């Protein structure tokens, strides 16, 4: 009998470069919902992973602590936990702390210790920094300076849960069906050039920014060195980490709108820029000159989320898949349309966006109509 496994993987190297699954779901009215549908959707793309990474980001899940930074920290040994907690007591007011609830899951073996801390920045600790800048600095100090400890989630009223396993197994392990949020993103990983380990699973996070990614960032070295100039340090051994830090730098610190950030990460080709009106040519040339080191080379599809927005973006020639779905007030982003239709059998609309053109879901103002629509702004598709 013919061995069909050799057709797509003739060298048996256990790598499928176009794999990984991503999924995102947002209620644009801000109403929290269970993640059961998201878990079902990402499990439907099980074959795109290999069990070496799965994870979820949830927004709005900690309404009892909305104003405190929620640190999720994994420890590879008890000594690291003691050292980190001493560090946190010096730098923050610890409002609450507990081990993240888990349950026995047959497929999950040798998990790290995972705790969550709800933290307040005390006035005397900032040293002239904004609270957000202070938190970023403290995350970097833990991740670079304390052995066997990794802060993998650090935003307010949001959290990342991730590890080694298929995403549905990670959801079971962390009891995610007990949580509700108004944005959920999910990822099933198929590690290619970086190791499959608990910290290297997706999503990647800083403050309330999260990123899930299918593809490969071949510009990682250039991107990483540029971000290091602004105090970001990549410690989680995968290329996706640079995307989270780049978005935080560009949006939060440099004040750029996400539509412009998309043109930095996935800019138009020079040949396309030359055909634009003079004013747009000047804008895009300036972005390439100022932020050329943050251009993301390589094939990618990403879902970026933070409070109030969920964004889908592909590379300029769309080498990785992304399908968009809209149903009433819900926005769906997925590697495959089948995953959307599994949990939303009759969407109002589905489509495949153009390469390099962001799909942006935003919270509606209170009292606004909840009927979903898609507007075309120039060449940009924006779901609202």
C-alpha positions in Angstrom: 0.0 0.0 0.0 1.3 3.5 -0.9 2.5 5.6 2.1 0.6 8.8 1.5 2.3 10.5 4.4 5.4 10.9 2.2 3.6 13.0 -0.4 3.5 16.2 1.7 6.4 15.3 3.9 8.9 13.3 1.9 11.7 13.6 4.4 9.7 12.6 7.4 11.0 15.7 9.2 7.7 16.2 11.2 7.3 19.7 9.9 4.4 21.1 7.9 5.4 24.7 7.1 1.9 25.9 6.2 0.2 24.5 9.3 -0.9 26.1 12.6 -4.5 27.1 13.3 -5.8 30.4 14.5 -9.3 31.5 15.5 -10.8 34.7 17.0 -14.3 35.6 18.0 -15.5 39.0 19.3 -18.9 40.3 20.4 -18.7 43.9 19.3 -21.3 45.0 21.9 -18.9 43.8 24.7 -21.2 41.1 25.9 -19.2 38.2 27.5 -19.8 34.7 26.2 -18.6 31.2 27.0 -15.6 29.9 25.1 -17.2 26.6 24.3 -17.8 27.6 20.7 -14.2 28.8 20.3 -12.8 25.6 21.8 -15.0 23.6 19.4 -13.9 25.7 16.4 -10.1 25.5 17.1 -10.5 21.7 17.8 -12.0 21.4 14.3 -8.6 22.3 12.9 -6.8 19.7 15.0 -4.9 18.3 12.0 -3.1 21.7 11.6 -1.2 21.2 14.8 0.9 18.4 16.3 0.2 18.7 20.0 3.3 20.8 20.8 1.4 24.0 21.5 -2.1 25.4 22.1 -3.5 28.4 23.8 -6.2 31.0 24.3 -6.5 34.7 25.2 -9.7 35.9 26.9 -10.8 39.5 27.4 -13.2 40.6 30.2 -12.8 37.4 32.3 -11.7 39.1 35.5 -14.5 41.6 36.2 -13.9 41.4 40.0 -10.4 42.8 39.4 -10.8 45.1 36.4 -8.3 47.7 37.5 -5.4 45.5 38.5 -2.6 44.0 36.3 -3.2 40.2 36.1 0.2 38.4 35.8 0.1 34.8 34.8 3.5 33.3 35.5 4.8 29.8 34.8 7.5 28.4 37.1 9.8 25.5 36.2 10.8 25.0 39.8 9.6 26.0 43.3 12.7 28.1 43.9 11.8 30.4 41.0 8.4 31.0 42.5 9.9 32.1 45.8 12.3 34.5 44.0 9.6 36.0 41.8 7.2 36.6 44.7 9.9 38.4 46.7 10.5 40.5 43.6 6.7 41.3 43.1 6.4 42.3 46.8 9.1 44.9 46.3 7.6 46.3 43.1 3.9 46.0 43.5 1.0 45.8 45.9 -0.2 42.2 45.6 -4.0 42.4 45.8 -4.6 38.7 45.3 -2.7 35.6 44.3 -3.5 32.0 43.6 -2.5 29.0 41.6 -4.4 29.0 38.3 -7.1 26.2 38.6 -6.4 23.1 36.5 -7.8 19.6 36.3 -6.2 16.3 35.4 -6.0 15.9 31.7 -4.6 12.6 30.3 -2.8 14.3 27.4 -1.0 16.9 29.6 2.2 15.8 31.2 4.9 17.5 33.2 3.2 20.9 33.3 4.9 23.9 35.0 3.6 25.6 38.1 1.3 28.4 36.9 0.1 31.1 39.3 -1.8 34.4 38.8 -1.3 37.6 40.7 -3.5 40.7 40.7 -1.1 43.7 41.1 -1.3 47.4 41.7 1.5 49.8 40.9 2.2 51.9 43.9 3.0 55.6 43.2 6.5 55.5 44.6 7.5 52.6 42.4 7.0 54.2 39.0 10.2 56.3 39.0 8.6 58.7 36.5 7.4 56.0 34.2 3.8 55.5 33.3 2.1 52.5 34.9 2.2 50.6 31.7 5.8 51.3 31.0 6.7 50.3 34.5 4.8 47.0 34.1 6.6 46.3 30.8 10.0 46.9 32.5 9.1 44.6 35.4 8.0 41.8 33.0 11.3 42.1 31.1 13.3 42.0 34.4 11.6 38.8 35.5 11.9 37.1 32.1 15.5 38.0 31.6 16.8 38.0 35.2 15.0 35.2 37.1 15.8 31.7 36.0 13.0 29.3 35.3 10.2 31.9 35.6 8.3 33.5 32.7 5.5 36.1 32.8 3.3 35.1 29.9 0.3 37.4 30.6 0.3 40.9 32.1 -2.8 42.8 31.1 -5.8 44.1 33.0 -9.1 42.1 33.0 -7.6 39.7 30.4 -5.5 36.6 30.4 -3.5 34.1 28.4 -3.7 30.3 29.0 -1.3 28.2 27.0 0.9 25.1 27.1 2.2 22.0 25.3 -0.8 20.1 24.0 -3.6 20.5 21.4 -5.7 23.6 22.1 -8.7 21.5 23.2 -6.5 19.7 25.7 -5.1 23.0 27.0 -8.7 24.3 27.4 -9.6 21.2 29.4 -6.5 21.4 31.5 -7.1 25.1 32.5 -10.9 24.6 32.9 -11.6 27.3 30.3 -15.3 26.4 29.8 -15.8 28.1 33.2 -14.7 31.5 31.9 -16.5 34.1 29.9 -15.1 37.0 27.8 -16.2 39.3 25.0 -13.1 38.5 22.9 -11.5 35.0 22.6 -8.5 34.1 20.4 -7.1 30.6 20.0 -4.1 28.9 18.5 -3.0 25.4 17.6 0.7 25.3 17.1 2.9 23.2 14.7 6.4 24.3 15.7 8.7 24.8 12.7 11.9 26.6 13.4 11.5 27.1 17.2 10.9 24.5 20.0 7.6 23.4 21.2 7.5 24.2 24.9 5.1 25.8 27.4 6.4 29.3 27.1 6.7 29.1 23.3 3.0 28.3 22.8 0.7 31.1 21.5 -0.8 33.6 22.3 2.1 36.0 23.0 1.3 38.9 25.3 2.5 42.2 26.7 0.1 44.3 28.7 -3.3 43.7 27.1 -1.9 43.0 23.6 -2.0 39.4 22.4 -1.0 37.8 19.1 -1.7 34.4 17.6 0.3 33.7 14.4 0.4 31.1 11.6 3.6 31.4 9.5 7.2 32.3 9.9 8.8 35.7 10.6 12.1 35.5 8.6 13.0 39.1 9.6 13.0 38.1 13.3 16.6 39.0 13.9 16.2 42.5 12.5 12.9 43.0 14.3 14.3 41.8 17.6 17.4 44.0 17.5 15.2 47.1 16.8 12.8 46.3 19.7 15.7 45.8 22.1 16.6 49.5 21.5 13.2 50.3 23.2 13.7 47.9 26.2 11.9 44.8 24.9 13.6 41.5 25.2 12.6 38.3 23.5 12.9 35.4 25.9 10.3 32.8 24.9 12.2 31.3 22.0 9.9 31.9 19.1 9.6 34.5 16.3 6.0 35.5 17.1 7.1 37.3 20.3 8.4 40.3 18.2 4.9 41.0 16.8 3.4 41.5 20.3 6.1 43.9 21.3 6.1 45.7 17.9 2.3 46.4 18.2 2.7 47.7 21.8 5.6 50.0 20.7 3.8 51.4 17.7 0.3 51.8 19.1 0.7 52.5 22.8 4.1 54.3 22.9 4.2 55.9 19.4 0.4 56.6 19.2 -0.1 55.2 15.7 -3.6 53.9 14.6 -3.8 50.2 13.9 -4.5 50.9 10.2 -1.0 52.6 9.9 0.6 49.8 12.0 -0.6 47.3 9.4 1.2 49.3 6.7 4.4 49.1 8.8 4.2 45.3 9.4 3.0 44.5 5.9 3.7 47.5 3.7 2.8 47.9 0.1 5.4 46.9 -2.5 7.5 49.8 -3.8 5.9 49.3 -7.2 2.5 49.8 -5.7 3.6 52.8 -3.8 4.8 54.5 -7.0 1.3 54.3 -8.4 -0.3 56.1 -5.5 -1.2 59.8 -5.3 1.7 61.9 -4.2 0.5 62.4 -0.6 0.1 58.7 0.0 3.5 58.0 -1.6 5.1 60.4 0.9 3.3 58.7 3.8 4.4 55.1 2.8 7.9 56.1 2.0 8.2 57.8 5.4 6.9 54.7 7.1 9.4 52.5 5.3 12.3 54.8 6.1 11.4 55.3 9.8 10.1 51.8 10.6 11.8 49.6 8.0 13.3 47.4 10.8 9.7 46.4 11.9 8.7 45.2 8.4 7.7 41.5 8.9 9.2 39.4 6.2 7.9 35.9 5.6 4.5 34.3 5.3 2.1 35.1 8.1 -1.4 35.5 9.2 -2.0 37.0 12.6 -4.8 37.9 14.9 -4.0 40.8 17.2 -6.3 41.7 20.1 -6.5 44.2 22.9 -9.4 45.7 24.9 -11.9 47.0 22.4 -10.4 45.6 19.2 -9.6 42.4 17.4 -7.6 42.7 14.2 -6.8 40.1 11.5 -3.8 40.7 9.1 -2.0 38.6 6.5 1.3 39.2 4.7 1.2 41.2 1.5 0.7 38.2 -0.9 -1.4 36.2 1.5 0.8 33.1 1.9 -1.2 32.0 4.9 -5.0 31.7 5.0 -7.5 34.0 6.7 -11.3 33.9 6.5 -13.6 36.5 8.0 -17.2 35.9 9.1 -19.8 38.3 10.4 -23.1 37.4 12.1 -25.1 40.1 13.8 -22.8 41.6 16.4 -20.2 38.8 16.2 -16.9 38.9 14.2 -15.1 35.7 13.4 -11.5 35.3 12.1 -10.2 31.9 11.2 -7.7 29.9 9.3 -10.6 27.9 7.8 -14.2 28.8 6.9 -15.3 25.4 8.2 -14.4 26.3 11.7 -16.6 29.4 11.5 -19.5 27.6 10.0 -19.2 24.8 12.6 -20.3 27.3 15.4 -22.2 29.8 13.2 -24.0 27.8 10.5 -25.5 30.8 8.7 -23.2 33.8 8.9 -24.4 37.1 7.4 -21.2 37.1 5.3 -17.9 35.4 4.9 -15.0 36.5 2.8 -11.2 36.3 2.3 -9.5 39.7 2.8 -6.8 41.1 0.6 -3.2 40.6 1.6 -1.8 43.3 3.9 -5.3 44.8 4.5 -6.4 44.7 8.1 -9.8 43.4 9.3 -10.7 45.5 12.4 -13.5 44.6 14.8 -14.2 47.4 17.3 -16.5 47.7 20.3 -19.7 49.6 19.4 -20.6 52.7 21.4 -23.2 52.1 24.0 -26.7 52.3 22.4 -25.4 51.9 18.9 -27.1 49.5 16.5 -25.8 46.0 16.9 -26.4 45.0 13.2 -23.1 44.0 11.7 -21.9 45.6 8.5 -18.7 45.8 6.6 -17.5 49.1 5.2 -14.9 49.5 2.5 -12.6 52.4 3.2 -10.5 52.7 0.1 -9.1 49.2 -0.2 -9.3 48.4 3.5 -12.0 46.1 4.8 -13.1 47.1 8.3 -15.6 45.0 10.2 -17.6 47.1 12.7 
